Amino acid sequence: MTQLVLPNDTNQLGNLLGGQLMHWIDLVAAIAAARHSKHVCVTASVDDLNFLHPIKLGEVVTLLASVNRVFRTSMEVGVKVLSENMLTGTIKHANTAYLTFVALDANRAPVQVPQVTFSTEEEQRRYEEALHRRDLRLARRKKLLH
């Protein structure tokens, strides 16, 4: 997904609002989850959202989403955010986020999702790291519920 940062998207410093970026991240991740599962998907959690560099007014934001791993009815979607200064051509890795989505059937009940397949070392790395993040996510959730 590609977006142009406009004045209405920025704060007083001319930087992209964090909330606007979170909205775009949620949208692109939901699209990736729905395309993979062929179901409506809802956001279950956002466990990491790291702002690495500010994104300035007039820059182009590219959001790259991938389904890293499927667990049964849930899946982890990773989003990499790049910012581009169109005048200089400089591209920066501005943000990384990991979200969990649950696929729902017509009755809004969780439905099993097909497993993800990978063909590159990068895809395999993301697949393996997703299990570690899930373990951390479940431990945090358990702690919050007690």
C-alpha positions as CSV (number, residue, x, y, z in Angstrom):
1,M,0.0,0.0,0.0
2,T,1.3,3.5,-0.8
3,Q,0.3,6.7,0.8
4,L,1.4,10.4,0.4
5,V,1.8,12.3,3.6
6,L,-0.5,15.3,3.4
7,P,-0.8,18.3,5.8
8,N,-3.9,16.8,7.5
9,D,-1.8,13.6,8.3
10,T,0.8,15.5,10.3
11,N,1.4,17.0,13.7
12,Q,2.8,20.5,14.6
13,L,6.3,19.4,13.7
14,G,5.4,18.3,10.2
15,N,5.7,14.6,11.0
16,L,3.2,11.9,10.2
17,L,0.8,11.3,13.1
18,G,1.5,8.0,14.8
19,G,-2.2,7.2,14.9
20,Q,-2.5,7.8,11.2
21,L,0.4,5.4,10.5
22,M,-1.2,2.8,12.9
23,H,-4.5,3.1,10.9
24,W,-2.6,2.5,7.6
25,I,-0.7,-0.5,9.2
26,D,-4.0,-2.0,10.4
27,L,-5.5,-1.7,7.0
28,V,-2.7,-3.2,5.0
29,A,-2.3,-6.0,7.5
30,A,-6.1,-6.8,7.4
31,I,-5.9,-6.9,3.6
32,A,-3.0,-9.4,3.7
33,A,-4.8,-11.5,6.3
34,A,-8.1,-11.6,4.3
35,R,-6.3,-12.3,1.0
36,H,-4.5,-15.3,2.6
37,S,-7.5,-16.7,4.5
38,K,-10.3,-15.8,2.1
39,H,-12.3,-14.6,5.1
40,V,-13.1,-11.4,6.9
41,C,-10.4,-10.9,9.5
42,V,-10.4,-8.9,12.7
43,T,-7.4,-7.4,14.6
44,A,-6.8,-9.5,17.7
45,S,-3.6,-7.7,18.9
46,V,-0.8,-5.4,18.0
47,D,2.2,-6.5,19.9
48,D,5.0,-4.5,18.5
49,L,5.0,-1.1,16.8
50,N,8.4,0.4,16.5
51,F,8.9,4.0,15.3
52,L,12.4,4.1,13.9
53,H,12.4,7.4,12.0
54,P,9.9,10.3,11.7
55,I,8.0,10.4,8.4
56,K,7.8,14.0,7.0
57,L,5.1,15.9,5.2
58,G,5.3,15.3,1.5
59,E,7.1,11.9,1.8
60,V,5.7,8.7,0.3
61,V,4.9,5.9,2.6
62,T,5.1,2.3,1.4
63,L,3.6,-0.4,3.7
64,L,4.7,-4.0,2.9
65,A,2.6,-6.7,4.7
66,S,3.1,-10.4,4.8
67,V,1.4,-13.3,6.6
68,N,4.3,-14.7,8.6
69,R,2.7,-17.7,10.2
70,V,-0.7,-19.3,10.7
71,F,-1.6,-20.9,14.0
72,R,-5.1,-22.2,13.5
73,T,-7.7,-19.5,13.3
74,S,-5.2,-16.7,13.9
75,M,-2.2,-15.5,11.9
76,E,0.7,-13.1,12.5
77,V,1.0,-10.4,9.9
78,G,4.2,-8.4,9.7
79,V,4.3,-4.9,8.3
80,K,7.4,-3.0,7.1
81,V,7.0,0.7,6.6
82,L,9.3,2.6,4.3
83,S,9.4,6.4,3.8
84,E,10.7,8.0,0.7
85,N,11.7,11.5,0.1
86,M,10.8,12.0,-3.6
87,L,13.1,15.0,-4.1
88,T,16.3,13.2,-2.9
89,G,15.3,9.5,-3.5
90,T,16.2,8.7,0.1
91,I,14.3,5.7,1.4
92,K,14.3,4.9,5.1
93,H,12.9,1.9,7.1
94,A,10.6,4.0,9.3
95,N,8.6,1.4,11.2
96,T,8.0,-2.3,11.8
97,A,4.8,-3.8,13.3
98,Y,3.5,-7.2,14.1
99,L,-0.3,-7.8,14.3
100,T,-2.4,-10.9,15.0
101,F,-5.6,-11.4,13.0
102,V,-8.4,-13.9,13.5
103,A,-10.4,-15.1,10.5
104,L,-14.2,-15.3,10.9
105,D,-16.8,-17.3,9.1
106,A,-20.3,-16.0,8.0
107,N,-21.5,-16.4,11.6
108,R,-18.6,-14.4,13.0
109,A,-17.0,-17.5,14.5
110,P,-13.3,-18.1,14.2
111,V,-12.5,-20.4,11.3
112,Q,-9.4,-22.4,10.5
113,V,-6.9,-20.7,8.1
114,P,-4.7,-22.5,5.5
115,Q,-1.1,-22.7,6.5
116,V,1.4,-20.3,5.0
117,T,4.0,-21.7,2.6
118,F,7.5,-20.2,2.1
119,S,10.0,-20.5,-0.6
120,T,12.8,-18.1,0.5
121,E,15.1,-18.0,3.4
122,E,13.6,-14.6,4.4
123,E,10.1,-16.1,4.5
124,Q,11.4,-19.1,6.5
125,R,13.1,-16.7,9.0
126,R,9.8,-14.7,9.5
127,Y,7.9,-18.0,9.9
128,E,10.2,-19.3,12.6
129,E,10.5,-15.9,14.4
130,A,6.7,-15.6,14.5
131,L,6.4,-18.6,16.8
132,H,8.7,-16.9,19.3
133,R,6.7,-13.7,19.2
134,R,3.5,-15.7,19.7
135,D,4.9,-17.4,22.8
136,L,5.8,-13.9,24.2
137,R,2.3,-12.6,23.2
138,L,0.5,-15.4,25.0
139,A,2.7,-15.0,28.1
140,R,1.9,-11.3,28.2
141,R,-1.8,-12.0,27.7
142,K,-1.8,-14.6,30.5
143,K,-0.1,-12.1,32.8
144,L,-2.7,-9.5,32.0
145,L,-5.6,-11.8,32.7
146,H,-4.4,-12.8,36.1
